[in-house]
Amino acid sequence: MEDSKAIIEAIIFSSENPVPIDKIREILPDVEKVEISRLLIELMDEYEKRSGGFLLLEVAGGFQFRTRPDLGHWINKFLKGKPAILSRAAMETLAVVAYKQPALKSEIDRFRGVDSGSSLKGLLDRKLVRIMGRKDVPGRPIMYGTTKKFLEVFNLKDLSELPTMKEMKDLHEEA
């Protein structure tokens, strides 16, 4: 069989989205999951040691090549664009959804002290937030949660990597 590591690398390189181990296993059914994990760790180490323009990272439940964060300025200069920036209101809304999910609009509004309708719409449009369903109470309000794209944008493997409230408080006190 061809070199499994090279195949895994090619699969990840050709994908726009993070590639989960299970998807790689579908392509390479003769390679055990533990072996795929080992090869991914080897690849991640190789790219890290190489100190090139990109890294292989575990993000949003899969693996994806990403530009090294310290080179972002150069990428923006090349693309002649500004990175997409969320407004303070959108960031506050997104934080409430991320930590509270599933979150109701009324809970978000109460926490922020203002109407969050336009922020929620913008986050839905950017696919950072999704509708998770309706709560089984009178009025059946919509419940919101974060998306896989949220994890990708914020470079998180999963929601457990969000800073704790204590870590957030400590950061705020240091600033």
C-alpha positions as CSV (number, residue, x, y, z in Angstrom):
1,M,0.0,0.0,0.0
2,E,1.1,3.6,-0.6
3,D,2.5,5.7,2.2
4,S,-0.4,6.2,4.6
5,K,1.2,9.4,6.0
6,A,1.4,10.9,2.6
7,I,-2.2,10.0,1.8
8,I,-3.4,11.5,5.1
9,E,-1.4,14.7,4.3
10,A,-2.9,14.9,0.8
11,I,-6.4,14.4,2.1
12,I,-6.1,17.2,4.7
13,F,-4.4,19.5,2.2
14,S,-7.2,19.1,-0.4
15,S,-10.0,19.7,2.1
16,E,-11.4,23.2,2.8
17,N,-12.7,22.0,6.2
18,P,-11.1,20.2,9.2
19,V,-10.9,16.5,8.5
20,P,-12.0,14.2,11.3
21,I,-10.0,10.9,12.0
22,D,-13.2,8.9,11.2
23,K,-13.3,10.5,7.7
24,I,-9.6,9.5,7.1
25,R,-10.4,6.0,8.3
26,E,-13.2,5.8,5.6
27,I,-10.6,6.5,3.0
28,L,-8.0,4.2,4.6
29,P,-10.1,1.4,6.1
30,D,-7.1,-0.9,6.5
31,V,-5.3,1.6,8.8
32,E,-6.3,1.4,12.4
33,K,-7.6,4.6,14.1
34,V,-4.7,4.5,16.6
35,E,-2.2,4.4,13.7
36,I,-3.9,7.3,12.0
37,S,-3.6,9.3,15.2
38,R,0.1,8.5,15.5
39,L,0.7,9.5,11.9
40,L,-1.2,12.8,12.5
41,I,0.9,13.6,15.5
42,E,4.1,12.9,13.4
43,L,2.9,15.2,10.7
44,M,2.0,17.9,13.3
45,D,5.5,17.6,14.8
46,E,7.2,17.7,11.4
47,Y,5.4,20.9,10.4
48,E,6.1,22.5,13.8
49,K,9.8,21.7,13.6
50,R,10.0,22.9,10.0
51,S,8.9,26.4,11.0
52,G,7.5,27.0,7.6
53,G,4.6,29.1,6.6
54,F,1.9,26.8,7.9
55,L,1.1,24.2,10.5
56,L,-1.1,21.1,10.8
57,L,-3.5,21.7,13.7
58,E,-6.4,19.9,15.4
59,V,-9.4,22.2,15.2
60,A,-13.2,21.8,15.3
61,G,-13.1,18.0,15.6
62,G,-10.7,17.5,12.8
63,F,-7.3,18.3,11.3
64,Q,-6.5,21.3,9.0
65,F,-3.5,23.1,7.6
66,R,-3.4,26.7,9.0
67,T,-1.1,29.6,8.4
68,R,1.2,30.3,11.2
69,P,-0.5,33.0,13.4
70,D,2.6,35.2,13.5
71,L,2.5,35.5,9.6
72,G,-1.1,36.8,9.6
73,H,0.1,40.4,8.9
74,W,1.9,39.2,5.7
75,I,-1.1,37.3,4.5
76,N,-3.4,40.3,5.0
77,K,-0.9,42.5,3.1
78,F,-0.8,40.0,0.3
79,L,-4.6,39.7,0.1
80,K,-4.9,43.4,0.5
81,G,-7.8,42.9,2.9
82,K,-8.6,43.5,6.5
83,P,-9.4,40.5,8.6
84,A,-13.1,40.2,9.4
85,I,-13.7,41.9,12.7
86,L,-16.7,41.4,14.9
87,S,-18.2,44.4,16.6
88,R,-18.1,44.6,20.4
89,A,-21.8,43.8,20.5
90,A,-21.4,40.8,18.3
91,M,-18.4,39.5,20.4
92,E,-20.5,39.9,23.6
93,T,-23.4,38.1,22.0
94,L,-21.2,35.3,20.7
95,A,-19.6,34.9,24.2
96,V,-22.9,34.6,25.9
97,V,-24.0,32.0,23.3
98,A,-20.7,30.1,23.6
99,Y,-20.8,29.8,27.3
100,K,-24.6,29.5,27.9
101,Q,-25.7,27.3,24.9
102,P,-28.3,26.5,24.2
103,A,-29.1,30.2,24.8
104,L,-32.4,32.0,24.3
105,K,-32.5,35.5,22.9
106,S,-34.2,36.7,26.1
107,E,-31.3,35.3,28.1
108,I,-28.7,37.0,25.9
109,D,-30.6,40.3,26.0
110,R,-30.9,40.1,29.8
111,F,-27.2,39.3,30.2
112,R,-26.1,42.1,27.9
113,G,-28.7,44.6,29.0
114,V,-29.7,45.5,25.4
115,D,-31.5,43.9,22.4
116,S,-29.2,41.4,20.7
117,G,-31.4,40.8,17.6
118,S,-29.1,42.4,15.1
119,S,-26.0,40.9,16.6
120,L,-27.6,37.4,16.5
121,K,-28.6,38.0,12.9
122,G,-25.1,38.9,11.9
123,L,-23.6,35.9,13.7
124,L,-26.2,33.6,12.0
125,D,-25.2,35.2,8.6
126,R,-21.5,34.6,9.3
127,K,-22.4,31.0,10.4
128,L,-20.8,31.4,13.8
129,V,-24.1,30.8,15.5
130,R,-26.9,28.4,14.6
131,I,-30.4,27.7,15.6
132,M,-30.5,24.6,17.8
133,G,-34.2,24.2,18.0
134,R,-37.0,25.6,20.1
135,K,-37.4,25.4,23.9
136,D,-40.4,23.4,25.0
137,V,-42.0,26.3,27.0
138,P,-44.9,28.6,26.1
139,G,-44.0,30.7,23.1
140,R,-41.4,28.0,22.0
141,P,-38.5,30.5,21.9
142,I,-35.5,29.7,19.6
143,M,-32.4,28.3,21.2
144,Y,-29.0,29.3,19.8
145,G,-25.6,27.6,19.9
146,T,-22.2,27.9,18.3
147,T,-21.2,26.1,15.0
148,K,-18.2,24.2,13.8
149,K,-17.1,27.3,12.0
150,F,-17.0,29.1,15.4
151,L,-14.5,26.5,16.5
152,E,-12.5,26.9,13.3
153,V,-12.4,30.7,13.5
154,F,-11.3,30.7,17.1
155,N,-8.9,27.8,16.6
156,L,-10.6,25.5,19.2
157,K,-10.6,21.7,19.1
158,D,-14.0,21.8,21.0
159,L,-15.9,23.9,23.5
160,S,-13.9,22.5,26.4
161,E,-11.0,24.7,25.2
162,L,-12.9,27.9,25.9
163,P,-11.3,29.8,28.8
164,T,-13.0,29.3,32.2
165,M,-14.8,32.3,33.8
166,K,-11.9,32.4,36.3
167,E,-9.3,32.6,33.5
168,M,-11.3,35.3,31.9
169,K,-11.5,37.3,35.1
170,D,-7.7,36.8,35.7
171,L,-7.0,38.1,32.2
172,H,-9.3,41.1,32.7
173,E,-7.5,42.0,36.0
174,E,-4.1,41.7,34.4
175,A,-5.1,44.2,31.6
